[in-house]
């Protein structure tokens, strides 16, 4: 090959919800990189041909998510004179998307606490892969029964956490009806040895007996304040205007008539 060209080092796979980026070093100077993705059964696919970047989105080349892949990162001279020689390359570690992609944050759509029940509804994270109709597949469409979610919840201002698990997209749990609760959710893939837990959703808290201000935020407070100021202003200005009109009326009546 071209023994003078540096080969890639520090090759890493970065994958969330099956969107997979291959990264490496160093930044090339007078050469470029080409990525080859090799599967156990699928044909070799070339990605990011003659790129001067040090990362490559290889999501499309990993559609068989249960297959194990390796990447060859070729270092190619800028001048293609030695076209017949195999360029030097570095080999990545193996990567199996089904076992190694990280599951992203679930999105909480709705949560309510009424009496002694707390209900939470949430959405599965989407993947970059699509159905024939153009809609995106969710992580549930790929993992199916292998996917479950864990809820961690606790009384507000308390540190003692409780857990609940579901295979659906909702939780219904018993709570104390006078206490506020905080919670977060994360996906779990029980069949995995590593990377079993996904990213945690944002922490949300319930509010028992919410006031109008809690329910609708500062916007309502501002509107009420504006109305109050308007009413107060009207209460001050209106008597003054009426008083001026009363004074002006007798003055007009006293004026003599113009005699031709």
C-alpha positions in Angstrom: 0.0 0.0 0.0 1.1 3.5 0.8 3.2 3.0 4.0 3.8 6.7 4.4 0.1 7.5 5.1 -1.1 7.5 8.7 -4.0 5.1 9.5 -7.0 5.9 11.7 -6.7 5.5 15.5 -9.2 5.8 18.4 -12.0 4.4 16.3 -15.3 4.5 18.2 -19.0 3.7 17.4 -21.5 6.2 18.8 -25.1 5.0 18.5 -28.4 6.3 19.9 -31.8 4.9 18.8 -29.9 3.2 15.9 -28.5 6.4 14.5 -24.8 5.4 14.3 -21.8 7.6 13.8 -18.3 6.2 13.4 -15.5 8.5 14.7 -11.7 8.4 14.6 -8.5 10.4 14.5 -6.3 12.1 13.2 -7.5 14.9 10.9 -6.0 14.2 7.5 -3.6 16.7 5.8 -2.7 15.6 2.3 -4.9 12.4 2.1 -8.5 11.3 2.7 -10.4 8.5 4.3 -13.0 6.0 2.9 -15.1 3.9 5.2 -16.0 0.3 4.4 -18.6 -1.5 6.5 -18.3 -5.3 6.5 -21.1 -7.5 7.9 -21.1 -11.2 8.6 -23.6 -11.9 5.8 -24.2 -8.6 4.0 -22.1 -7.2 1.2 -19.3 -4.7 1.9 -20.6 -1.1 1.7 -18.6 2.0 1.1 -19.5 5.2 3.0 -18.0 8.7 3.2 -15.8 8.1 0.1 -12.6 10.2 0.1 -13.7 12.3 3.0 -11.5 14.7 4.9 -13.8 14.5 8.0 -13.1 12.2 10.9 -16.6 10.9 11.4 -19.1 9.1 9.2 -22.8 8.5 9.5 -23.1 4.7 8.8 -26.7 4.2 9.9 -27.9 3.2 6.4 -25.3 0.5 6.2 -26.5 -1.2 9.4 -30.1 -2.0 8.5 -29.8 -5.6 9.6 -29.6 -4.5 13.3 -28.9 -8.0 14.7 -25.8 -8.4 12.4 -22.3 -7.8 13.8 -20.2 -5.3 11.8 -16.7 -4.1 11.5 -15.4 -1.0 9.8 -12.3 -0.6 7.7 -11.1 3.0 7.5 -8.9 3.4 4.4 -6.3 6.1 4.2 -6.0 7.2 0.5 -3.4 9.5 -1.1 -4.8 12.6 -2.7 -3.1 11.7 -6.0 -4.6 8.4 -7.3 -1.5 7.4 -9.2 -1.0 4.2 -7.2 -4.5 3.0 -8.0 -3.6 -0.6 -8.2 -2.3 -0.8 -4.6 -4.5 -1.5 -1.6 -4.4 1.6 0.6 -3.5 1.1 4.3 -6.4 0.8 6.6 -7.4 0.5 10.3 -10.0 -1.9 11.6 -12.6 -1.0 14.2 -14.0 -3.1 17.0 -17.1 -5.2 16.3 -20.4 -3.5 16.6 -23.9 -5.1 16.9 -26.6 -2.3 16.8 -29.3 -4.5 18.5 -27.0 -5.1 21.5 -25.1 -1.8 21.6 -27.2 1.2 20.5 -28.2 3.3 23.4 -32.0 3.8 23.9 -32.8 7.6 24.1 -35.0 9.5 26.4 -38.7 8.6 26.4 -41.0 11.6 26.0 -43.6 12.1 28.7 -46.9 13.1 26.9 -49.2 13.5 29.9 -49.2 12.9 33.7 -52.0 13.4 36.3 -52.4 12.7 40.0 -56.0 12.3 41.1 -56.9 11.0 44.5 -54.5 8.1 45.1 -53.7 7.4 41.5 -50.9 8.7 39.4 -51.2 8.1 35.6 -48.3 8.7 33.2 -48.4 8.4 29.4 -45.2 8.5 27.3 -43.9 7.9 23.7 -41.2 5.5 22.5 -38.1 7.1 21.0 -38.0 7.0 17.1 -35.2 5.5 15.0 -33.9 6.7 11.6 -35.3 3.6 9.9 -38.6 3.9 8.1 -41.6 1.7 7.1 -42.5 1.5 3.4 -45.2 4.2 4.0 -42.4 6.7 5.1 -43.2 6.8 8.8 -40.3 6.2 11.2 -40.0 3.0 13.2 -39.9 3.4 17.0 -37.5 1.4 19.2 -40.5 -0.7 20.1 -41.0 -1.7 16.5 -37.5 -3.1 16.5 -37.1 -4.5 20.0 -40.8 -5.6 20.3 -41.2 -7.8 23.5 -37.6 -7.2 24.4 -38.4 -3.6 25.4 -39.7 -2.5 28.8 -39.8 0.7 30.7 -38.9 1.4 34.3 -40.5 4.3 36.4 -38.6 5.7 39.3 -40.8 7.9 41.6 -40.6 9.5 45.0 -42.4 11.9 47.3 -41.3 15.5 46.6 -38.6 16.6 49.0 -37.8 13.0 49.8 -34.9 10.7 48.7 -36.6 7.3 49.0 -37.3 6.1 45.4 -39.8 3.4 44.4 -39.9 1.6 41.1 -42.5 0.2 38.7 -42.1 -1.6 35.3 -44.3 -1.8 32.2 -44.2 -3.2 28.7 -46.8 -0.7 27.5 -46.6 3.1 27.1 -48.3 4.0 30.4 -48.0 3.7 34.1 -50.8 3.7 36.7 -49.5 3.6 40.3 -51.0 4.1 43.8 -49.7 7.1 45.7 -50.6 9.1 48.8 -53.3 11.6 47.6 -52.0 14.5 49.7 -48.4 14.3 48.6 -46.7 15.6 45.4 -44.5 13.1 43.5 -41.5 13.4 41.2 -40.5 10.8 38.6 -38.5 9.9 35.6 -38.6 7.0 33.1 -36.0 5.0 31.2 -36.1 2.1 28.7 -34.7 -1.3 29.7 -33.6 -4.1 27.5 -33.5 -7.1 29.9 -31.9 -9.5 27.4 -28.7 -7.4 27.1 -25.6 -8.1 29.2 -24.4 -4.5 28.8 -26.1 -1.2 28.0 -29.4 -2.5 29.5 -30.7 0.9 30.7 -31.5 3.7 28.3 -31.2 7.5 28.8 -33.4 8.9 31.6 -36.4 11.2 30.7 -36.5 14.6 32.3 -37.7 14.7 35.9 -41.3 15.9 36.3 -43.3 16.6 39.5 -47.0 16.5 40.1 -48.8 19.3 42.0 -51.8 18.3 44.2 -54.5 21.0 44.2 -52.9 23.2 41.6 -53.8 26.9 41.7 -54.6 28.8 38.5 -51.0 30.2 38.6 -49.6 26.6 38.8 -51.8 25.4 36.0 -51.3 28.2 33.5 -48.1 29.9 34.6 -47.1 33.5 34.7 -49.1 34.5 31.6 -52.4 34.5 33.6 -50.8 36.5 36.4 -49.7 39.2 33.8 -53.1 39.3 32.2 -54.8 39.7 35.6 -52.3 42.5 36.6 -53.0 44.3 33.3 -56.8 44.1 33.8 -56.4 45.4 37.4 -54.3 48.4 36.3 -56.8 49.2 33.5 -59.8 49.1 35.9 -57.9 51.3 38.4 -56.9 53.8 35.7 -60.5 53.9 34.5 -61.8 54.5 38.1 -59.4 57.5 38.5 -59.8 59.0 35.0 -63.6 58.7 34.5 -64.7 60.9 37.4 -62.2 63.6 36.4 -63.5 63.6 32.8 -67.2 63.7 34.0 -66.3 66.5 36.4 -64.7 68.6 33.6 -67.8 68.1 31.4 -70.1 69.3 34.2 -68.1 72.4 34.6 -67.9 73.1 30.9 -71.7 72.8 30.4 -72.8 75.7 32.6 -70.0 77.9 31.1 -71.4 77.3 27.6 -75.0 78.1 28.8 -73.9 81.5 30.2 -72.4 82.7 26.9 -74.6 85.4 25.2 -76.3 84.7 21.9 -74.8 86.3 18.9 -77.3 88.9 17.7 -77.2 89.7 14.0 
